[in-house]
Amino acid sequence: MPLPKRDDNSISAKFTKDDAEQIRAVLKNVGLAEGYGSANDFVEAAVRRELRRVQRKYNGGQPWPGIPAGGLRPGRRTREETARHEDHHP
């Protein structure tokens, strides 16, 4: 399946050393056979699978309305936000 064309939106992610090494190992050992030309291709494919999973689980399989860049508060959640979230989702 061809990958969708990338646009100017970007989201960065950080990985543990072990996960980053495993991503590189996948690329070296089976990347081309699996259709991954880069770490970014691999990560994008994984994110698309996870997006479909949570859309099926929480939104009837449909995408939510998109949120443009700048639409989320930057940075990690505060302890208060994390505690409040855990109170509502045991």
Rosetta silent file (secondary structure, phi, psi, omega in degrees, C-alpha in Angstrom):
SEQUENCE: MPLPKRDDNSISAKFTKDDAEQIRAVLKNVGLAEGYGSANDFVEAAVRRELRRVQRKYNGGQPWPGIPAGGLRPGRRTREETARHEDHHP
SCORE:     score description
SCORE:     0.000 S_00000001
   1 L     0.000  127.584 -179.993    0.000    0.000    0.000 S_00000001
   2 L   -68.461  145.692  178.743    1.541    3.364   -0.944 S_00000001
   3 L   -76.283  144.061  176.801    2.193    5.773    1.883 S_00000001
   4 L   -63.947  152.251  178.928    0.135    8.964    1.951 S_00000001
   5 L   -66.366  132.895  177.893    1.954   12.085    0.840 S_00000001
   6 L   -76.614  149.121  175.195    3.546   13.918    3.742 S_00000001
   7 L  -120.765 -159.945 -173.996    2.740   17.538    4.293 S_00000001
   8 L   -82.087   -1.015  179.239    4.182   20.288    6.469 S_00000001
   9 L   -77.761  143.986  175.718    2.768   18.969    9.750 S_00000001
  10 L  -146.478  147.717  173.856    5.163   17.342   12.150 S_00000001
  11 L  -134.790  129.055  179.972    5.056   15.768   15.566 S_00000001
  12 L   -97.172  153.922  178.501    8.268   14.672   17.203 S_00000001
  13 L  -138.126  148.298  175.505    8.647   11.636   19.403 S_00000001
  14 L  -115.847  147.484 -177.658   11.423   10.408   21.637 S_00000001
  15 L  -125.477  156.172  172.499   12.233    6.759   22.254 S_00000001
  16 L   -65.431  162.177  177.792   14.180    4.856   24.835 S_00000001
  17 H   -57.627  -45.425 -179.267   17.648    3.776   23.762 S_00000001
  18 H   -61.853  -44.886  179.726   16.472    0.157   23.518 S_00000001
  19 H   -64.987  -42.412  178.971   13.443    1.023   21.378 S_00000001
  20 H   -62.020  -40.593  177.936   15.508    3.268   19.084 S_00000001
  21 H   -65.106  -37.602  178.244   18.070    0.487   18.647 S_00000001
  22 H   -68.954  -36.871  175.768   15.300   -1.990   17.814 S_00000001
  23 H   -60.804  -46.330  178.561   13.825    0.386   15.228 S_00000001
  24 H   -63.385  -36.921  178.466   17.247    0.624   13.591 S_00000001
  25 H   -64.364  -42.143  176.591   17.614   -3.186   13.779 S_00000001
  26 H   -58.543  -46.639 -178.374   14.284   -3.665   12.012 S_00000001
  27 H   -61.611  -43.411 -178.731   15.378   -1.284    9.279 S_00000001
  28 H   -67.225  -40.530 -171.821   18.734   -3.003    8.815 S_00000001
  29 H   -89.033  -38.363 -176.142   17.369   -6.546    8.871 S_00000001
  30 H  -139.405    8.445 -175.838   13.943   -6.394    7.208 S_00000001
  31 H   -53.097  -52.189 -178.299   13.226   -2.745    6.443 S_00000001
  32 H   -66.418  -40.453  179.637   13.286   -3.043    2.673 S_00000001
  33 H   -62.133  -32.534 -179.381   11.415   -6.375    2.674 S_00000001
  34 H   -92.436   -1.932  177.083    8.681   -4.766    4.805 S_00000001
  35 L    87.177   18.458  179.345    8.581   -1.567    2.755 S_00000001
  36 L  -102.522  112.047  178.933   10.247    0.739    5.285 S_00000001
  37 L   -86.906  -14.260 -177.188   12.795    3.045    3.686 S_00000001
  38 L  -156.716  167.492  174.960   13.464    4.957    6.888 S_00000001
  39 H   -60.524  -38.072  179.579   12.799    5.053   10.616 S_00000001
  40 H   -61.398  -41.954  177.283   10.165    7.675    9.893 S_00000001
  41 H   -59.318  -43.971 -179.282    8.349    5.283    7.517 S_00000001
  42 H   -63.117  -48.849 -178.557    8.360    2.588   10.222 S_00000001
  43 H   -64.553  -42.201  178.472    7.107    4.924   12.961 S_00000001
  44 H   -60.081  -42.837  179.717    4.405    6.418   10.712 S_00000001
  45 H   -62.767  -42.351  179.060    3.082    2.942    9.852 S_00000001
  46 H   -64.060  -41.054  179.924    2.953    1.998   13.540 S_00000001
  47 H   -65.951  -41.197  178.748    1.147    5.230   14.407 S_00000001
  48 H   -61.985  -40.427  177.284   -1.426    4.707   11.630 S_00000001
  49 H   -62.299  -43.069 -179.237   -2.166    1.193   12.978 S_00000001
  50 H   -68.656  -37.293  175.520   -2.613    2.571   16.497 S_00000001
  51 H   -58.760  -47.031  179.396   -4.819    5.412   15.229 S_00000001
  52 H   -61.326  -40.371 -179.681   -7.131    2.892   13.547 S_00000001
  53 H   -61.911  -49.796 -177.780   -7.217    0.774   16.732 S_00000001
  54 H   -71.780  -29.547  174.332   -8.244    3.613   19.049 S_00000001
  55 H   -64.372  -42.267  177.243  -10.719    4.957   16.484 S_00000001
  56 H   -64.213  -43.173 -175.376  -12.387    1.535   16.388 S_00000001
  57 H   -70.622  -40.418 -170.399  -12.367    1.237   20.175 S_00000001
  58 H  -114.310  -12.507 -173.051  -13.542    4.723   21.113 S_00000001
  59 L  -138.626   33.763  176.639  -15.100    6.373   18.064 S_00000001
  60 L    59.483   26.330  179.157  -17.016    3.754   16.087 S_00000001
  61 L    78.698    4.610 -177.390  -14.085    3.290   13.714 S_00000001
  62 L  -102.710  148.964  173.658  -14.302    6.871   12.527 S_00000001
  63 L   -67.739  149.481  171.758  -11.624    9.564   12.658 S_00000001
  64 L   -80.590  161.633  171.181  -12.208   12.404   15.087 S_00000001
  65 L   -57.593  137.147 -177.423  -12.250   15.967   13.771 S_00000001
  66 L   -67.949  155.284  175.125   -8.621   16.971   13.338 S_00000001
  67 L  -116.919  119.330 -176.890   -6.856   19.380   15.643 S_00000001
  68 L   -68.661  162.217  176.794   -4.485   21.747   13.850 S_00000001
  69 L   -52.591  137.201 -178.440   -0.922   22.364   14.950 S_00000001
  70 L    90.246   -3.859 -176.500   -0.913   24.525   18.058 S_00000001
  71 L   -83.714   -6.835  176.948   -4.277   23.172   19.181 S_00000001
  72 L  -115.516  150.693  175.535   -2.876   21.227   22.135 S_00000001
  73 L   -67.448  130.286 -179.460   -1.103   22.541   25.177 S_00000001
  74 L   -73.393  156.516  174.847    2.608   21.827   24.669 S_00000001
  75 L    92.553  177.325 -179.938    4.602   19.732   27.096 S_00000001
  76 L   -77.050  159.613  173.896    3.824   16.900   29.447 S_00000001
  77 L   -65.789  148.533  173.664    0.757   16.736   31.632 S_00000001
  78 L   -75.090  166.365  176.453    1.102   18.129   35.120 S_00000001
  79 H   -58.248  -39.311 -179.923    0.789   15.771   38.103 S_00000001
  80 H   -63.392  -44.903  179.090   -2.669   17.225   38.726 S_00000001
  81 H   -63.637  -42.367  179.305   -3.795   16.540   35.153 S_00000001
  82 H   -62.881  -45.341  179.630   -2.419   12.999   35.289 S_00000001
  83 H   -62.508  -42.880 -179.567   -4.155   12.290   38.619 S_00000001
  84 H   -62.657  -41.744  178.937   -7.446   13.716   37.322 S_00000001
  85 H   -64.077  -44.716 -179.390   -7.211   11.541   34.207 S_00000001
  86 H   -65.682  -30.944  176.785   -6.459    8.403   36.255 S_00000001
  87 H   -64.146  -33.215 -177.016   -9.453    9.131   38.524 S_00000001
  88 H   -92.617  -13.760 -178.084  -11.762    9.012   35.495 S_00000001
  89 L  -135.451   79.981 -178.425  -10.116    6.053   33.722 S_00000001
  90 L   -66.140    0.000    0.000   -9.153    3.302   36.191 S_00000001
